Amino acid sequence: MNLSTPPSSFSLPLARLLSHTADAVQAVRSGHSLNDALARCPLEARPGTQALSFRVLRGLGGALAVRAQLAPKPPAAPVDALLLSALALLWPSGDAPYADHTLVDQAVGAARQRNAPSASFVNAVLRRFLRERDALVAAAEQDPVAAFNHPAWWIKRLRRDWPHQWQAILQANNQRGPMTLRVNARHGTAEGYVARLHEVGMAAQVVGPQAVMLAAPCPVTQLPGFADGDVSVQDLAAQMAAPLLVDAFIGAGLKAGARVLDACAAPGGKTAHLLELADLKVTALDSDADRLLRVNETLARLKLSANVAVGDAGDPHGWWNAVPFDAILLDAPCSASGIVRRHPDVRWLRRPEDIGALAAIQARLLDALWPLLKVGGRLLYASCSVFKAEGQDQIDAFLQRQADASVAATPLSPGHLLPVPDNETSAGAHSLVASRDGFFYALLQKS
């Protein structure tokens, strides 16, 4: 749901949506993902709750700082989550979804439902915030956590990894990501699909060889031909994976029938993209059987076929038939620090020690999969992270361990892609002025 729309577009009482939002925020602060929290939300309240939760989590650092000024001793967790949600939604901005007095009134109503004795406390805190808002916000934003709405350790790591871009990355993380589509190359072109969208009154532009960016997000059911497999939702950065691997072989690219492993394949977007580009024998592997259901659903919608298998990519003995692969895609588990704008809870869920633990998993997967690649084959390592420990540092260490590995010179490995607006010309001479998720790609060749 787009919060730039009028408040009348929310069909449920605001007090109820605020209460569900507080539940979601409380769950995230307790270490649970926002997706899991939203799954427990009543279906009819889920769109509005998600929209408000996204906005709150993007402003949680500031809300925490102001609440500490106004109520140094935090109230009980359910009340605190509601108070933080209301403070984040009252934060000065150019696109506030509700009038101040409406939000305060409805937050007090939600407090009565959650914990009746707390209603007067919530009312007093919120009204004082409105009276002293400018001074309170200015004081809070002296703290980088409040100014950038990221944990202090996250900001410190970004400043070390990207001393010239760290502020732009943090600011980009607090924006809504555009809805980007991947046009099925077997069904049509990006230019042709933009024309179809214009016919039904939807504004869009071509931003890559198969990529189309919508002017405004919409349910996939409104996309022409979605049910027929004409188009899928996939960010611009993620759309680079399949072409990098398919076109990595000098000449005609991967030959028809080439054996390709998509390790850690769920939910299947990159698996499908590989099959849209070439007639390959793809094994889509994942250790989570439930998540592989999404892969099967995606392939069925697109009328594509792959060998979908449950298995641990770090332990090939349980699933590999000893026949080497021509190419391997390893989209490794990572911190998701590059996709914060689409998953605003990630920054509050991760801990500093997680990065080292994830880097160890990535190294284990790389070392386990490298022997499965035939001589002359290519492995594409990908992570949706902007932290160098999960990107360039990871690959530098791998190259030290594997004497027969090198970074492919043609095409060049993109390396780190930062989630900031850029201007570049992509293949096919498409003019691209768009923002993408943060990613890292390294194309490795086996000599």
N, C-alpha and C positions, 0 to 999 in steps of 0.2 A: 504494500500500500504506500502511495506517495504522500508524505506528510505535507506537501505543498498544496494539497487539495483542501477545500473548505471543511471545517469541522462537521458540517451536516453530512459528509460522506461516511462518517463513522455511524453505523446503524445501531450500535449498542450504547447503553449509558456510559458516559466517560468514567464514572466512579467504578463501574465494573471492570472496564479496560485497565484502569490504573491499578486495581487490585491484582488482576492477572499479571500485569507488567511487574508489579512489586514481587509477586511469586517468582517470576522468571529471573529478576535481578538477584533475589535472595538465593536462588538455586546456583546462579553463576558464581556468586561470592562464596558459596559453599563448595565450589569445585566441580559443578556439573555443567555440561555444555548447554548452550542456549537451545540447540535443536532438541535435546532431551526434555528441557523444560517446556518448550512449546508443544511437544508431543503430548504432554499431560494437560494442556490447555483445552477447554471445550472447543470443538471445531468451529462453531460460529464466531468465537471470540479470537481465533488464532490470527487472522490477518491484521486486525487492529492492534493486538498485543505484540505481534512481531514488529510492526512499524514503530510503536512506542518504545519497545525494548531496544531496538537498534539505536534509536536516538538517545536513550538514556545511557547505554553502554558507551556511546561515542563521547558522552560528556560526564562520565562517572568520576574522573579524576577531579574535575572542578567541583562537582557536587560533594564529594568526600571532604575536600578542603573547606568548603563553606559550612557544611554540617559540623565540622570540628570547631569552627569559630562560634557557631550559634548554639551547639549542644555538645560540649566537650565530652560529656559522658553519654555514649550512644544509647538510645532506647533499645528495647527488645528487637531481635532481628526482623520480625515481620513489619514492625512499625518503622524501623530504620530503613528497610528496603523501600517502603512507600515514600518516606521522607526524601530519600536520595533520588527516587524517580521524579518526584514533583520538583525538586530543586534543579535537576538536570533539564527538565522541560521548561522551567521558568528562566533558564539561563539566557541572557540577552543574545538575540540572533535576529537575522532578517527574515526568518521564515517560521516564526513560532506557530505551532498548530492550533493553539487556543488562546483566547484572551486571558490575561493574568487572573482576573477575578473568577472566571469560570473554572480555571484549573485549580485554584486554591479551594473553592467551594466544593468541587467534586473530589479533591484529595481528602478533605475533611470528611466528606460522606463515606469515602472508602475506608478511612480510619475508623469510623463508627462501626462499620461492618466487620473489620478485622480485629479491632481491640477498642471497644467503646471508650474506656477511660483515657485513651491516648488522643482522642479527637481534639481536645482543647490545646494540648501540647503541639500537635501538628499545625493547628490553626495559628498559634502564636509564633512558631518558628517561621512558617511560610510568609506570614504578614510582615514580620520583622525583616525578612530577606527582601521583600518588595520595597520596604521603606528605605533600606540601606544598601540596595542592590549594587549600585555603582562602586561604592567604597569596599564592600565585601568581595566583589569580583576582582577588583584591582589588587586587593591584598592577597587573595587566593592565588592569583596568577603570577605572583612572585615565585611560587613553587613550580618547577618544570612539570611535575606530575599533573598539576591542575591546568597549567598553560597548554600542555600537549595531550593530556588525557591518555597517558601511557605510564606504566610502572617505571620507577626510577632506574631499575637495572636494564630495562629495555632501551630507554633513552641513552644510557651510558654505552651500551653495546653498539647502538646505531652510530653514535658520535665517534666511536673508535673505528668502526668499519667504514663509515662514509662521512668523513669530516666536513665535506663540502655540501652533501645532499641530505644530511640527517633531518634537518627541519622540514624540508620539502616532503620527505617520505612520511614523517609524522603527520603533517598537515593533510597529505593525500589519504592517509589511513582513516581520517575522520570525515571523508566525503563518501557519498553513495557511489558505488561503482556502476558504470553504464551496463545496460543489457546488450550483450553482444551475441550474435548468432553465427553459426557455421553452416554454410549452404552445402548440401550434399553434392559433391562434384559429379556423382553419377546421375544426378537429376537436373542440374542447371548451374547457372553462374550467379555470382554475387550481384552483378548488375541486373540480371533478369529478375532476381528475387526482390531487389529494391523496387523495381517497376511493379511487381505484384503487390507489394506493401502499399505503394502509393495509390494503387487502384482501390484499395479498401480504406484509404484515408489515414494510413499510418506513415509518419515521417521517419526516414532512415537514410543512412549513407553507407557507401562501400568504404571499408577501412582496411582491407587486405585482400589477398587472392580469393579467399572464400568467405571473408568476414564482412558482416553487416552489423552496424551499430544502430540501435533504435533511439529515436529522440526521447522516448519515454517508455519505461518498462510496461509489460502487460502480461497477463496469464498466457501460458503457452497454447492454451486452447483457442486463443484469438489469432494465432499465427497461421497464415495460409499454408496448407500442406504439411503442417507439423505431424498430424496423425499418419500421413502417408510417407513420412521419412524424408521430406524435402529439406528439412532444416533442423538444427539442434542448437541448444544454448551452450555456448562455450566461450570463455574469455579469450581475448586476443592473444595473450601470452601463452595460454595452454594450446592454442591452435598451431603453435610453431613446432610442437613435438613431432607429429606424424610426418610433415614434410621434411624436417631435418633428417629423420631416419630413412624415409623412403628415397629421398634424393641424394643421400650421402654417398652412394656408389657412383663413381665416375662413369659416364656413359648414359645408359638408359635407366639408371636407378635400380632398385631391387627388382629382380626378374620375377615373372609370374611363377607362383608356386613356392617362392622363397619362404623358409621357415623363420617365423618371427615370434619371439616371446615378449609379451607385455606383462612384466612382473608387477605385482601390486596394482592390478588392473582396475579394480572397482573405483568409481561407479561405471566405467566403461566408455567415457567420452573419447579417450585417445585410442582405445581398441577400435571403436567404430570409425574414427578418422583414418586410421591405417587402412582399413578395408575399403573405405570410400575412395582412397587414392590408388589402390593397386590390388590385384588378385593374389593375395598372400595366404599362406597357411599360418594363421595366428593362434597361438595359445594364450588365452587370457587367464592369468593365474592370480589368485588372491587367497590369503589365509582365512578370510572371513566368509563363510558360506552364505550368511544372510546378505552381505553386501554384493555377493555375486548374483543374487536375484536381480539387482538393478542392472547388471551387465547384460543378463539374458533379456530383460525387458527392453533395454536400449537396442540390442541387436535385432530383436523381433520387430520393433517399430520401424527400423531402418531396412529390414529384410536382408540382413547380413548374417554370416555364419562364422563361428570361431569355435575352437576347442576350449570350452570354459571349464577350468579345473580348480579344485580346492587344494592348496598346498603352501608351504612355507618357502618363500623364495630363498631364504637363508639356509635351507636344508634340502637340496635338490634330490637327495637319495630317495625320498618318498614319492616323487612324481616324475622325475626325468627318465627318459628311455635311452639315454646315452648317445643320442643322435645330436650332433652340434647344431646350434641355431645360426642362421645367416646374420641375424640382427636381434638385438635385445633392447627393449625400452625399460628402464628402471626409473619409475616415478616414485621416488623413495619417501617413506614416512618422514615428516619434518615438522618444524615448529609452526608452519602455516603463517609465518611472519610476513609473507608477501601478499596474503589475501585477507588482511585485517578489515578492509573496507566492506568485504562481503560477510565476514565473520567477526563482528566487533567484540565478541566475548573472548576471542583467543588471547588478546593481550592481558586480560585479567585472570585467565586460567593458567597460563604458562608460568613456570618458575625458573630462576636462573640455572638451576642444576639440570633442567630438562634439555638444554641445548647440548651439553656434553653427552647425555644419555642417548639422545637422538643421533648425534654424530657417530656414536659407537655402533648403533644399529645400521646406519647407512654404510659404514665401512664394512661391516659383516656381510651385508647384502652384496656390495660390490665384489668382495673377495670370493663369495660363494658362487656368483653368477659368471664371473669372468672365465672360468674353465669350461663353461657350457657354450662359449662362443667359438665358432670355427676360425681358423687362421684367415686373416683378410677381412673378417667380419667387423661390424661396428656395434658398439654399445652406447646408447644415449642415456646419460645420467641427468635426471631432472629433479628439482625440488622447488616447491612454491615458497621459498624462503629468501629473505634478503640478508640473512646473517652469513658472513663469510665462512664460519665454521661448518655450515651445511652446504657450502658452495665451493668456491675456489680453494679454500684450505683443505676441504675434503678431497678434492681431485689431486691437489699437489701431493698429499700424503699417499694417495693410491698409486700415483705414478712412481713414487719412491719404492713402493712394495712390489710392483709388477713390472719386470724388466721388458716384457713384450707389449706393453701398453704405451700409446702415445695419443696426444690430442690430434684429431683429424684436421688436416690443413684445408681440405676442400669438402664440403663448405666449411667456412670458419665456424667454430663453436661460439655461440653468442655470449657465453659467460653470464654474468649477472645482469638481469633486466630489472630496473627499479620501477616501482609503482607510481611514477610521476608523469605528468603530461609531457609529450615530446612531439617533435616534428621530424618525420623521416619519410623516405620513399621506399615502399615495400615492393616485392616482386610483382611484375605486371604494371609497374608505373602508377600504382594507386597512391594518391596523395593521402597521407595519414596524419591526422591531427586528433589524437585520441589518447586516453590514458588506459593503461593495462595493469594487470596484477603484477606483483613482484615475482620473479622466477629466476632460476639458474639452470643453464643447459651446458653440458660438456659432452661433445661427441668424441668417443674414444675408439681408436683403431687397434686391432690385434695384429701384430707383425709376426 
